[in-house]
């Protein structure tokens, strides 16, 4: 019973993390380029074109989401997700901290993503 429950937690956690990356890769970066995404790219100071960088980043997020789903026994995609979530949260905190107190902000999204990653990593051996 416990092993079955751990497998369910692992699956639901992976689906949650995958959804987070797929949705945030598609909606604000590929399908409808968000003005905030454009501004965040511009604030990098690297002179990059947000019309190119954001969709490429979105594609990377979508791919990571599908990798998390398609490789259910592997934890490295989850660690990549953790690293990405932490880096992106830190980046926003440095370049546009006002976003951290907005509705549906990166703090809530990224912390929930980190919690789901933790659950998926911790229950991975049971799912194998």
C-alpha positions as CSV (number, residue, x, y, z in Angstrom):
1,X,0.0,0.0,0.0
2,X,2.7,2.5,0.9
3,X,4.7,1.8,-2.2
4,X,1.6,2.3,-4.3
5,X,1.0,5.6,-2.6
6,X,4.5,6.8,-3.1
7,X,4.2,5.9,-6.8
8,X,1.1,8.0,-7.0
9,X,2.7,10.9,-5.3
10,X,5.7,10.6,-7.7
11,X,3.4,10.6,-10.7
12,X,1.2,13.5,-9.6
13,X,4.3,15.5,-8.7
14,X,6.0,14.9,-12.0
15,X,2.8,15.8,-13.9
16,X,2.6,19.0,-11.8
17,X,6.2,20.0,-12.6
18,X,5.8,19.1,-16.2
19,X,2.6,21.1,-16.5
20,X,4.4,24.1,-14.9
21,X,7.2,24.0,-17.4
22,X,5.1,23.2,-20.5
23,X,2.5,25.9,-19.7
24,X,5.0,28.6,-18.8
25,X,7.0,27.7,-21.9
26,X,4.1,27.9,-24.2
27,X,1.7,30.6,-23.0
28,X,3.9,33.6,-22.2
29,X,6.9,32.8,-24.4
30,X,5.8,31.0,-27.6
31,X,2.0,31.5,-28.2
32,X,1.6,35.0,-26.7
33,X,4.9,36.7,-26.0
34,X,4.3,38.5,-22.7
35,X,5.4,42.1,-22.3
36,X,7.0,41.2,-19.0
37,X,9.0,38.5,-20.7
38,X,10.3,41.1,-23.2
39,X,11.2,43.4,-20.4
40,X,13.0,40.7,-18.4
41,X,15.1,39.8,-21.4
42,X,15.9,43.4,-22.0
43,X,17.0,43.9,-18.4
44,X,19.6,41.2,-18.8
45,X,21.9,43.9,-20.3
46,X,23.1,41.4,-22.9
47,X,21.4,43.2,-25.8
48,X,19.4,40.0,-26.7
49,X,16.3,40.1,-28.9
50,X,13.3,39.0,-26.7
51,X,11.5,37.9,-29.9
52,X,14.1,35.3,-30.4
53,X,15.3,34.5,-26.9
54,X,11.9,34.1,-25.2
55,X,10.5,31.6,-27.7
56,X,13.8,29.6,-27.5
57,X,13.6,29.6,-23.7
58,X,10.0,28.6,-24.0
59,X,11.0,25.7,-26.2
60,X,13.5,24.6,-23.6
61,X,10.9,24.7,-20.9
62,X,8.4,22.7,-23.0
63,X,11.1,20.1,-23.7
64,X,12.1,19.9,-20.1
65,X,8.4,19.3,-19.2
66,X,8.1,16.5,-21.7
67,X,11.4,15.0,-20.6
68,X,10.2,14.9,-17.0
69,X,7.1,13.0,-18.1
70,X,8.8,10.7,-20.6
71,X,11.7,9.7,-18.3
72,X,9.8,8.8,-15.1
73,X,12.7,6.9,-13.5
74,X,15.2,9.6,-14.0
75,X,15.8,12.3,-11.5
76,X,18.3,14.5,-13.5
77,X,15.4,16.3,-15.2
78,X,14.0,17.2,-11.8
79,X,17.3,18.5,-10.6
80,X,17.5,20.6,-13.8
81,X,14.0,21.9,-13.0
82,X,15.1,22.8,-9.5
83,X,18.1,24.6,-10.8
84,X,16.0,26.5,-13.4
85,X,13.4,27.5,-10.8
86,X,15.9,28.8,-8.4
87,X,17.9,30.7,-11.0
88,X,14.8,32.2,-12.5
89,X,13.5,33.3,-9.2
90,X,16.8,34.9,-8.3
91,X,17.0,36.6,-11.7
92,X,13.6,38.2,-11.2
93,X,14.4,39.2,-7.6
94,X,17.5,41.0,-8.9
95,X,16.2,42.6,-12.1
96,X,12.5,43.2,-11.4
97,X,11.8,42.7,-7.7
98,X,8.4,44.4,-8.0
99,X,7.1,41.2,-9.7
100,X,7.7,39.3,-6.4
101,X,4.7,40.9,-4.8
102,X,2.3,40.9,-7.8
103,X,-0.6,38.5,-8.0
104,X,0.4,35.0,-9.3
105,X,4.0,36.0,-8.8
106,X,7.2,34.0,-9.4
107,X,7.6,33.3,-5.7
108,X,4.4,31.3,-5.4
109,X,4.9,29.6,-8.8
110,X,8.5,28.7,-8.3
111,X,8.2,27.6,-4.6
112,X,5.3,25.3,-5.5
113,X,7.4,23.9,-8.4
114,X,10.3,23.3,-6.0
115,X,7.9,21.5,-3.6
116,X,6.7,19.3,-6.4
117,X,10.3,18.6,-7.5
118,X,11.2,17.7,-3.9
119,X,8.2,15.2,-3.7
120,X,9.1,13.7,-7.1
121,X,12.7,13.3,-6.2
122,X,12.0,11.8,-2.7
123,X,9.5,9.3,-4.1
124,X,11.5,8.4,-7.1
125,X,12.9,5.1,-5.8
126,X,9.4,3.9,-4.9
127,X,8.3,4.6,-8.4
128,X,11.2,2.7,-10.0
